[in-house]
């Protein structure tokens, strides 16, 4: 999202170089514009599903998200490359699992395009009753067995996706400054909404009544559905690794900015649901699923007439930028996967005039458009897309957690400027390794949400695994055709790569630490005192 | 959860002032939520969010104060 992304989007012939000066504040707002925007889409969906228990749904998903965030912080500061979850899984678990994580995240990026374009159009529709006397979000037609196709909302969504394709092919990017301004405006508006809402309009009795009623009447599976949807309000953590790639001294900067980001997003997401249910009945959010934050802002006494439209404008812009992140993320991921020999190089084709990865932009944006089109055939497009989104995110995060634990054993030499808290020291092959207890808890937490998704998401449990199976079939066929190990790993010199990454990040202190650790290992191995950890790395002479 | 120390700030920025303001406001908000909730009933989400805001505010204030102190001593 920063201006530096242009370099990646305009794929050069030689090795891609992304390192730029993203400041601490820039890194924070980058993440906040990405992750913090999710609440604009998720608030209505989660309250509609979990009703009065929505704060508990957000809190449960949020606890898991905090652990996922801390895992990403550790991995992104250790391996500051833009590949994100797919790269960490590849290093930790090998090629095939790296591909599966990449496929799951790729699915999410395409749904990201569809979901946030639909949500952005939903906020645009906030104004149509005032401008045209009709709520465009509620105009529907019947077409054969599909009785309520919200046709104008669908056309708006398609127009937004077409616009995204156009600006991405031409290589137009929002600048880092714009990103910082939008992130800061969003942060201030959300703070004001919560503060003014709690002080001027919040009724604890209304919150308690809705909570008590939900405890007594809400079926468990509805709560599980709500809490698994709540994970949508926290996705976008891949932006931490993208920021890591584009930040100088990421080992120093990333842990601080991402920890602040994780806790701010968590408290604002839970806070929004608590203030929302203390101001309005849950049915109001369920009826206005397209623009929940604007409805909340509109209900604030004295300031609502101004805050409502302002929140709607900001929501429309920030969700459009999030949809754009989906296009960019898919391009980056597909590029990273092809560089790592996980998929075809056909996707790397650049536009002769604009030097942008035209094939990935068109292919994945059109997939997003198809998903949006199909979702409008169901009773609630947003709910259907959210339903599918959760599968890819939880599968990808589960693999990242397993990789985090594995990498502590497989690659104990890479310096970790930040480690997830809660470690137990254990001895293995003559080395003391910090075993991450929170990593295990995180794996269990995110696996439980994946279980909830499979149990309660009628569309996601079919479409998600089907996507992974189709991609995996392609992967196996493609690897065999290209004479690469089908189930095994391609040999890679991870150590040389890590040295290059730390050098380009200007983390010279960590570089020395890394080289020292490798030298000590080599000395021990030569003396026959210890076995090196099993990796698929080639150990060159240094 | 150790993190590497950041170098002392070169200047006390708008972001630092926002951090201090947000911290103070979050503490006030947490207290207001608790003060308005407790007379009505012990509502778990309200109590927890009130305490969370106070904790969040203390953390932001502490961070802002540390940076302010570092900046002053450098100056």
Interface residues (C-beta under 8 A of the other chain):
Chain A: X24 X25 X55 X56 X59 X70 X191 X194 X195 X198 X199 X202 X204 X205 X207 X208 X211 X251 X252 X253 X255 X256 X259 X263 X264 X267 X270 X271 X274 X278 X417 X418 X419 X420 X421
Chain B: X1 X2 X3 X4 X5 X6 X13 X15 X22 X25 X29 X32 X33 X36 X37 X40 X41 X43 X44 X45 X46 X48 X49 X52 X53 X56 X59
